[in-house]
Amino acid sequence: MSSIPVVTSGSGTAELVQGLERLQGPVTVIRRCSELAELIAACQSGMARAAIVDDDAVELTASLAERLSAAGVALIVLADDVETRERLDALGIRHASRTLDSESFADLVALAVSDLESRAGLPASTSSLADPGQPFRQWTLAESPCAGGGEGPRDRRGSVVAVWGPAGAPGRTTLALNLAAEAAAAGSTVILIDADTYAPSIAAALGLTEESAGIAQACRLADQGLLDEGSLAGSAISLDLLGQRMSVLTGITRSDRWIEIRGTALQRVLEQSRSIADITVVDCGFSVESDEELSFDTMAPRRNAATLIALESADTVYAVGAADPVGVPRLVRALTELLAAVPAVSPLIVLNKVRRSAAGRAPERQLSEAWERFGSGTIDAFLPADWEAADAALLAGTVLLEAAPSSPLRTAIAALANVPAGTRRRGRRHRRAGAK
């Protein structure tokens, strides 16, 4: 067996290290690090194939495991506390008791290294890519995966819908918010997530003034292996819509907080959301650039990771663009970048703000003809430029369903979501999820 160089960190590793040295086997401790930052640097330098960490290191997170795995280093944590071991199991981190004998521990290290190497050639993510065969409009109250089946929350496997579009305010947030609201009002269990790391605006559109970032809190819990149904619900704000509820994970409150939304953590949030909601709608950022290529430290957090993870995890992706001479070419170019970043995605195309003044007479026909010449595929939906209704919703801090239920824009979005548009208007109030 070839040599397995190991680095360690934490006071609880000393006795095991001595035992490994006495064995004089293939597992060899080459450095004892005083802190995790030193251990990470050693791993990323390529000198180690395994890392042994004591659980007294508070930075043990899913992001740490991802960083070491990407560097080709297997992570083993020493833990005897039941609660800690359960948390590590939730994170998928291998652990062992401090009382394990040296020979068995050496075998465990060798197995961890072998497992990591065997996975090296596999895709990094097992999340499903966008599938146009299961569009958002299929998940109505009657057809939702949880309706009428008698399955409990833990048996649910809800769908994830990502709403994406290029820079320039094409209407991503408006579409995501109102698609989610239509589905919730029709009776589906819905979670709306603001994962835009550049210009989050769900909270502002809903008139929410609380200085909280539900998505950051949920990602922090997911990174620590502490996210469950209760904590996810506690991170969200619950809205009453026509007697139904919709949960909202608000976005970051300042642009410099993007580092709190790590891709690994967001993926765990989406998986947890699938287990408790029929539909999870994600308002994505515009950029799909693989920004880690711009950094000297390739393991640095990525600002665009949240968008890329949401697109890769989604069952359905809506690509929304503005229906004008600037917005349409911008969407065409952005779709090329999207397909390069997420090759398996097959987005549904939505043109927003459709109007004669920007597209000419019979704007839908004109836009369709232009799209046939310059774009790919077909346009799946046209949303009218209904400024009055959109402004009314913004001023009221609510959704079109309540602010302008009979408006052309609301009717078009309801049709896109395949829910009845004739629901009458009722009152609304903001409340924290779980509040009595």
Beta strands, then each sheet from edge to edge (+ up, - down):
strand 1: 4-9
strand 2: 27-33
strand 3: 50-54
strand 4: 74-78
strand 5: 94-96
strand 6: 159-164
strand 7: 190-194
strand 8: 237-241
strand 9: 244-249
strand 10: 279-283
strand 11: 316-322
strand 12: 348-354
strand 13: 379-384
strand 14: 430-432
sheet 1: 2+ 1+ 3+ 4+ 5+
sheet 2: 13+ 12+ 11+ 6+ 10+ 7+ 9+ 8- 14+
end
